[in-house]
């Protein structure tokens, strides 16, 4: 079962790498925000899998904090970008 968790962590790590590529070469701010949200979500999933694989319950707390930070980032982006028409450029 430990190998399953590690395999899933590798798949999520590949997802993070692809998100980093999109973040660097994203054309619009919304593209970059979505890639950052992907990084946060995949990071939370990796931490939860690691907590189960290595029997470290403290990693669940770290995953919760990371999830809260990702949610605050999304809300801050929406609140600070009132000019939605400019996002298509």
Residue, then its C-alpha position, 0 to 999 in steps of 0.5 A: x500500500x505504501x507503493x501506491x501512495x508513493x506512485x500517486x505522489x509522483x503523479x501529483x508531482x508531475x501535475x505540479x511541474x506542468x502547472x509551473x510551466x503554465x504559470x511561467x508561460x501563461x498569457x493571462x493573469x487568470x491562467x497564472x492564478x489557476x496554475x497557482x491554485x493547481x499547485x496548492x491543491x496538488x500540494x495539499x494532496x501530496x501532503x495528505x498522501x504522505x501523512x498516510x504513507x508515513x504515518x505522520x499525522x502532523x502533515x495533515x495539519x500542514x495540508x490544512x494550512x496550505x489549503x486555507x492559504x490557497x483559498x485566501x489567494x483565490x479570494x484576494x485575486x477576485x477582490x483585487x481585480x475589478x477590471x475583468x474585461x482586461x483579463x482577456x488580453 
